[in-house]
Amino acid sequence: MYSPRIKEELIARIYLLCRELKIPMTAFVNGATEQALVLAEECVTRGQKEQVFGMIGVDGSKNVSTAEN
């Protein structure tokens, strides 16, 4: 299965937040990802793909295929 590389600075922030909240990092990441997916899917369904690109800070006119983008 594909395992995307997550930026190190995000891992550090997630770790510190989850330590403060006393919750597992996986619970936080799964919940945050699920919420983001629901919002993104709703935008795509409404034909608002550019809004998704804006939410995640990606230029939709470029081919987004690397973890660095």
Secondary structure as UniProt FT lines:
FT   HELIX           8..21
FT   HELIX           25..45
FT   TURN            46..47
FT   HELIX           49..56
FT   TURN            60..61
FT   TURN            67..68
//
